[in-house]
Amino acid sequence: MAKVTEEQIIDEIRKANVVKDVDALENDKSLSEQGVDSLDFSSLLFNIEEKFGVVIPDEDIDELQTITQITTYVNAKN
């Protein structure tokens, strides 16, 4: 499978409608600091699992706080 890009993760954030200004997101800043609450974050991860065909176990969620971390994780799972 082709490598997932940070832009593809941002597109999923845009589709999930969990932040007001997607274009202002910083790839290396935690999503919670950028206004994504825990319920929206869970929904976002579910969407990412579905879109990219990965399973994200609960014990891995704490390490997935930034767009960069999510991108790296998804690529490692594919």
NORTANOR-V978255 format. One line per field, one symbol per residue. ss: DSSP state (H for helix, E for strand, - for the rest). phi: phi as a letter, one per 30 degrees, with the letter a starting at -180 (. if undefined). A space follows every 50 residues. Layout:
# NORTANOR-V978255
ss = ???
phi = ???
This chain:
# NORTANOR-V978255
ss = -----HHHHHHHHHHH-----HHH-------HHH---HHHHHHHHHHHHH HH-----HHHHHH---HHHHHHHHHHH-
phi = .dddcdddddddddddhcbdbddcdcdccedddcjcdddddddddddded dcicccdedcdddcccdddddddddddc
